[in-house]
Amino acid sequence: MISPKMADSLNKHMNLELFSAHLYLPMSSCANELGLKGAATWFLVQYQEEMIHFMKFYRYLVDQGINVTITASKAVPNKYKTLLEMFEKTLVHEQLITTCINELTEQAVKEKDHASQIFLQWFVTEQIEEENNDRDIIAKLKLVGSNGHGVLMVDNELGQRVFVAVPGATVPIQVM
């Protein structure tokens, strides 16, 4: 059983994961508009992963007997000038998510909520990967600069990303 305070914090973060998905879908569209089909694919996969993260929080809260609340999401940008700008914004956002996950983990430790600590550990590890991937892509984009051929090479590499559902992340919804 989790405390009402922990449930509220997790519910707020669940909504932040949904916001993350909403952030990446327009980035996919913008990349497509810029002719960067690989980046469009990368951001679409990122959107799908964020929806899985959202559902992991949803399922955890429901399994804890919590009635979740979905809040309205604020509007997200849908215009970017460069691929580098998109990935710089992505890194800043993922750093925010990392901070939030760390705060949730600290709250779980303080409350001696072992179940939530274990649940959140997956996200702690995931955020290391998220930030590292973003930094790698930013480094490549800075290396090629505004060289069109270089940007297209990076774009081609980004297009190789495929969505792989996390085992156990997609749980059939049962209404009883």
N, C-alpha and C positions, 0 to 999 in steps of 0.2 A: 504494500500500500504506500502510495506517495502522499506527501502533504499537499494541502491546497495551494500553498505557495509554490512548491515545485511543479505541480500540475499547471499552474498559471504561467510559470516561466517556460515550461516546455511547450505549452500551447502557443505562447507568443513566438517562440523560435520556430515552431511548425509553420506559422504564417510567414516568417522570414524566409523559410525554404521555398514556400510557394512564390513569394516575391522574387526570389532568385531565379526561379523558372521563368517568371514573367519578364525578367531582365534579359535573359539569354535568347528568348524567342525573337524579339525585335532585332537583336544583334545578328541573328541568323538571316533575317530578312534584309537588313542593311548590307551585310556582306554579299548577299546574292545580288542586290541592286548595284553594288560596286563591281560586279563581275567576278567575285571571289567565291566560286562554288565550293571549294575545299573548306574555307573558313565558315561558309554557311552550314556545311555539314557538321563541322566541329561544334559550332554553337547550338545546332539542333540536338546533337548528342548531349551537350551540356544541359540543355533544357530537360531532356529525358531523365538524365541523372538527378537533376534537382527535384523532379517530380517523384522519383523513387525516394529521395531523402525526405520529402514532404510526407509520403505515404508511410515511411518507417516511423516517423514521429506520430502520425495519425494512429497507426496500428498499436504502437506502444501505449499511447494515452488511452485508447479504447480498451486495450487489454488490462489496463489499470483501473478500469471502471469510470473513466473520465468522459464526460460529455464535452466534446471539443467545440471550439468556437472559431469560425472562419471570419477574419476581419477583411474589410475592404482594402484592396491594394492600391497604393498610390500609382499614378502614371509613371511610366518608365521612358527614358529617351529612346528614340528610334532613328536618330541621325548621327552618324559619326563620319569624320573626314577620312580617317585612315584605319587600317587594320591594327596598327600599333596603338592608336587611341583606344580601340575596342579592348585590346588585351591589357592595356594599362588600367582601364576602368574595371576590367574583370579581376585583376590582381587586387586592386583596392577593395573591391566587394568581397572577395574571398578572404582577405585579411580581416574584414569586419566579421564575417562568419566565424573565422577561427577565434577571434576575441569572444564572441558570443558563446561558442561551444566551450571554451575554457572557463568562462564565467558560470555556465550551467554545471560543468563538472565540479567546479569549486563549491557551488551551492549544494550539489549532491553529497560531496564529502562532508561539508559542515553539518548537513542534516542527517548524516550517516545513512543515506539512502543508497544502499549497495546495488539494488536493481538498476537505478538510474545511472549510477557510476558505470556499471558494466555496459548498459545500453549506449551511453555516450562515448565510451572508449573507441568504438568503431568510427565515430565521427572525428575524434581527435586524430586518428591515423589518416582518415580520408582527407582532412584539411592539409596535412603535410604534403600529400600527393597533389592536391589541387593547386596550392601555391607554387610548388616546385615546377609543375607543368607550365603554369602561367609565366613564371620567371624564365624558363627555357625558351618559350615562344617569343617573349619580349626580347631576349638577348639575340635571337636569330633575326628578328625584324629590325633591331637596331644595327646589327651587323650588315644587313643588305641595304639599309637606308631606303631611299626613294627609288632605288634601281628596280625598274619594273620586272626584269627577268628574275631578280632575286626574290621579290615579293611573290611572283608566280610560283617559284620553286617552294617557298614556304607554304603557300596556299595549297599546292599539290600535296605536300606532306600532311597538312591539316585535314585534307579530304580523305586520308586513309583511316581516320578514326571511325570506329563503329560502336554502336550502342551494345553493351553487354549488361543484361540485368543482373543485379547483385543477387546471389542465392538467398532465398528467403525473404527478399524485399517485396515481392509482389504476392500478397496474400489475398486469396479470394475473399471478397466481401460477402459476409453472410448476414442476411436480415432475418431475425427471428421474431 
